[in-house]
Amino acid sequence: TGHGVGRAMHEGPQVPNYGVPGRGLVLRVGMTIALEPMLLVGTPYTRVLPDQWTVSSADGSLTAHYEHTVAVTENGPLILTTQGDASNPRRNA
């Protein structure tokens, strides 16, 4: 699940990785959110490991997870986290 980013690294609002199109969180100018898509090969259910940080699939199948922090601006989304992709015109300069 993604989340808001502000004075704290993890804060509201919650940004689920699933839902019904047209419902849920409405993005507004000024918001900063972390988007955290997760792809699971097996069950869609997850579990948090004893370290209270690592998330895995409930059935132990392969997963992939990625995160970007994005600011919602008047000109559209601005990606604040990049992997050195200078060709991205909407990345943080």
PABA-197589 format. One record per residue: residue in one letter; x negated, y, z negated of N, C-alpha, C in turn. Coordinates in pm, whole numbers. Each point is the difference from the previous one (the first is absolute). Layout:
<rs>
res / n_px / n_py / n_pz / ca_px / ca_py / ca_pz / c_px / c_py / c_pz
A / X / Y / Z / X / Y / Z / X / Y / Z
...
</rs>
This chain:
<rs>
res / n_px / n_py / n_pz / ca_px / ca_py / ca_pz / c_px / c_py / c_pz
T / -85 / -118 / 0 / 85 / 118 / 0 / -88 / 123 / 0
G / 33 / 93 / 86 / -70 / 128 / 1 / 51 / 88 / -113
H / -56 / 121 / -10 / 33 / 87 / -112 / -39 / 143 / 29
G / 50 / 89 / -84 / -40 / 139 / 8 / -142 / 16 / -53
V / -66 / 107 / 44 / -134 / 32 / -47 / 2 / 147 / -39
G / -45 / 31 / -119 / -2 / 138 / -47 / -110 / 17 / -102
R / 35 / 49 / -117 / -99 / 14 / -107 / -49 / -135 / -47
A / 85 / -102 / 15 / -38 / -138 / -30 / -10 / -77 / 132
M / -84 / -101 / 3 / -18 / -79 / 121 / 128 / -75 / 38
H / 68 / -55 / -98 / 123 / -75 / 24 / 114 / 67 / -74
E / 91 / 62 / 73 / 116 / 62 / -61 / 118 / -11 / 95
G / 117 / 42 / -46 / 119 / -5 / 85 / -12 / 96 / 116
P / 75 / -25 / 103 / 101 / -104 / 13 / -61 / -133 / 46
Q / 71 / -108 / -24 / -39 / -131 / 53 / 35 / -4 / 149
V / -86 / -60 / 81 / 21 / -11 / 145 / -5 / -148 / 36
P / 115 / -68 / 0 / 2 / -144 / 28 / -48 / -32 / 141
N / -52 / -120 / 17 / -46 / -49 / 131 / 113 / -64 / 79
Y / 120 / 11 / -47 / 114 / -67 / 63 / 124 / 86 / -25
G / 107 / -30 / 69 / 125 / 71 / -23 / 87 / 1 / 123
V / 105 / 79 / -7 / 96 / 14 / 108 / -30 / 131 / 72
P / -19 / -3 / 134 / -27 / 124 / 74 / 105 / 107 / -29
G / -46 / 124 / -19 / 91 / 111 / -25 / 38 / 17 / -145
R / -54 / -84 / -87 / 29 / 10 / -144 / -132 / 11 / -75
G / 8 / 41 / -122 / -120 / 6 / -82 / -56 / 140 / -10
L / -128 / 8 / -27 / -68 / 125 / -24 / 6 / 93 / 121
V / 33 / 127 / -24 / -3 / 103 / 104 / -129 / 78 / -19
L / -85 / 1 / 102 / -127 / 71 / -8 / 24 / 149 / 18
R / -67 / 81 / -83 / 15 / 145 / 5 / -139 / 65 / 6
V / -6 / 116 / 65 / -125 / 75 / 9 / -52 / 23 / -142
G / -129 / -23 / -18 / -65 / 18 / -129 / -24 / -129 / -75
M / 66 / -107 / 42 / -22 / -129 / -67 / -133 / -60 / 44
T / -64 / -71 / -90 / -118 / -80 / 32 / 30 / -141 / -49
I / -9 / -96 / 93 / 35 / -137 / -34 / -109 / -96 / 48
A / -10 / -111 / -69 / -87 / -110 / 43 / 90 / -105 / 64
L / -30 / -33 / 124 / 73 / -105 / 71 / -84 / -126 / -7
E / 60 / -110 / -47 / -74 / -123 / -25 / 68 / -120 / 63
P / -4 / -11 / 133 / 62 / -117 / 62 / -74 / -128 / -37
M / 75 / -108 / -9 / -56 / -131 / -33 / 62 / -104 / 92
L / -82 / -81 / 62 / 45 / -107 / 88 / -23 / -132 / -72
L / 107 / -80 / -11 / -10 / -129 / -67 / 36 / -109 / 100
V / -84 / -102 / 11 / 24 / -110 / 93 / 112 / -91 / -51
G / 7 / -21 / -129 / 100 / -91 / -56 / 118 / 74 / -58
T / 26 / -25 / -127 / 114 / 61 / -69 / -13 / 152 / -4
P / 110 / 73 / 0 / -8 / 145 / -10 / -19 / 48 / -145
Y / -9 / -92 / -93 / -12 / 36 / -141 / -146 / 10 / -42
T / -28 / 91 / -91 / -137 / 23 / -46 / -9 / -23 / -150
R / -125 / -7 / -47 / -26 / -8 / -144 / -125 / 81 / -30
V / -6 / 53 / -119 / -116 / 75 / -47 / -86 / -95 / -81
L / -129 / -6 / 33 / -92 / -91 / -68 / -35 / 53 / -140
P / -63 / -84 / -83 / -28 / 38 / -139 / -82 / 129 / -15
D / -76 / 40 / 103 / -76 / 124 / -12 / 89 / 124 / 6
Q / 132 / -22 / 23 / 101 / 106 / 6 / -25 / 100 / 113
W / -79 / -39 / 101 / -28 / 86 / 114 / 23 / -74 / 131
T / -49 / -123 / 7 / 6 / -78 / 123 / 141 / -54 / 23
V / 51 / 21 / 121 / 131 / -52 / 39 / -23 / -107 / 106
S / 67 / -114 / -15 / -11 / -107 / 99 / 140 / -51 / 32
S / 8 / -83 / 103 / 130 / -61 / 31 / 32 / -100 / -110
A / 127 / -15 / -31 / 42 / -90 / -108 / -36 / -145 / 30
D / -6 / -35 / 130 / -31 / -139 / 36 / -147 / -21 / 36
G / -83 / 103 / -16 / -143 / -13 / 27 / -37 / 5 / 147
S / 94 / 33 / 88 / -30 / 6 / 144 / -84 / 124 / 32
L / -52 / 5 / 121 / -83 / 112 / 44 / 79 / 130 / 0
T / -68 / 108 / -37 / 62 / 133 / 0 / -100 / 102 / 52
A / 51 / 114 / 41 / -83 / 114 / 37 / 66 / 124 / -58
H / -82 / 93 / -47 / 51 / 121 / -64 / -87 / 117 / 44
Y / 63 / 115 / 21 / -74 / 119 / 38 / 68 / 120 / -65
E / -71 / 107 / -18 / 59 / 119 / -61 / -51 / 125 / 68
H / 90 / 94 / 22 / -35 / 136 / 44 / 75 / 98 / -87
T / -65 / 110 / -34 / 66 / 109 / -70 / 34 / 105 / 104
V / 126 / 43 / 0 / 51 / 89 / 104 / 69 / 119 / -65
A / -31 / 121 / 48 / 70 / 121 / -42 / 108 / 30 / 103
V / 117 / 38 / -47 / 109 / 38 / 90 / -9 / 152 / 17
T / -32 / 45 / 122 / -17 / 142 / 27 / 108 / 49 / 97
E / 8 / 131 / 18 / 95 / 57 / 96 / -29 / -46 / 142
N / -125 / -38 / 27 / -40 / -44 / 134 / 0 / -152 / 14
G / 52 / -70 / -99 / 2 / -146 / 6 / -93 / -60 / -103
P / -21 / -131 / 7 / -84 / -67 / -99 / -147 / 34 / 19
L / -72 / 12 / -111 / -144 / 23 / 1 / -63 / -112 / -80
I / -78 / -86 / 68 / -65 / -113 / -66 / -119 / 53 / -79
L / 2 / -19 / -131 / -106 / 49 / -87 / -111 / -101 / -21
T / 27 / -126 / 27 / -100 / -106 / -12 / -32 / -50 / 140
T / -126 / 2 / 35 / -42 / -48 / 131 / -119 / -92 / -17
Q / -28 / -73 / 103 / -117 / -88 / 2 / -103 / 55 / 98
G / -16 / 131 / 1 / -97 / 62 / 89 / 48 / 12 / 143
D / 131 / -2 / 22 / 56 / 7 / 134 / 13 / 146 / 42
A / -107 / 57 / 51 / 0 / 141 / 40 / 93 / 27 / 117
S / 44 / -103 / 72 / 88 / 21 / 114 / 145 / 22 / -43
N / 31 / -20 / -127 / 137 / 17 / -49 / 26 / 149 / -24
P / 86 / 63 / 81 / 22 / 144 / -14 / 77 / 38 / -126
R / 63 / -94 / -68 / 78 / 31 / -120 / -71 / -45 / -127
R / -130 / -21 / 6 / -73 / -41 / -120 / -45 / 124 / -76
N / -39 / -20 / -123 / -51 / 109 / -82 / -136 / 44 / 54
A / -15 / 126 / 29 / -126 / 52 / 56 / -104 / 19 / -107
</rs>
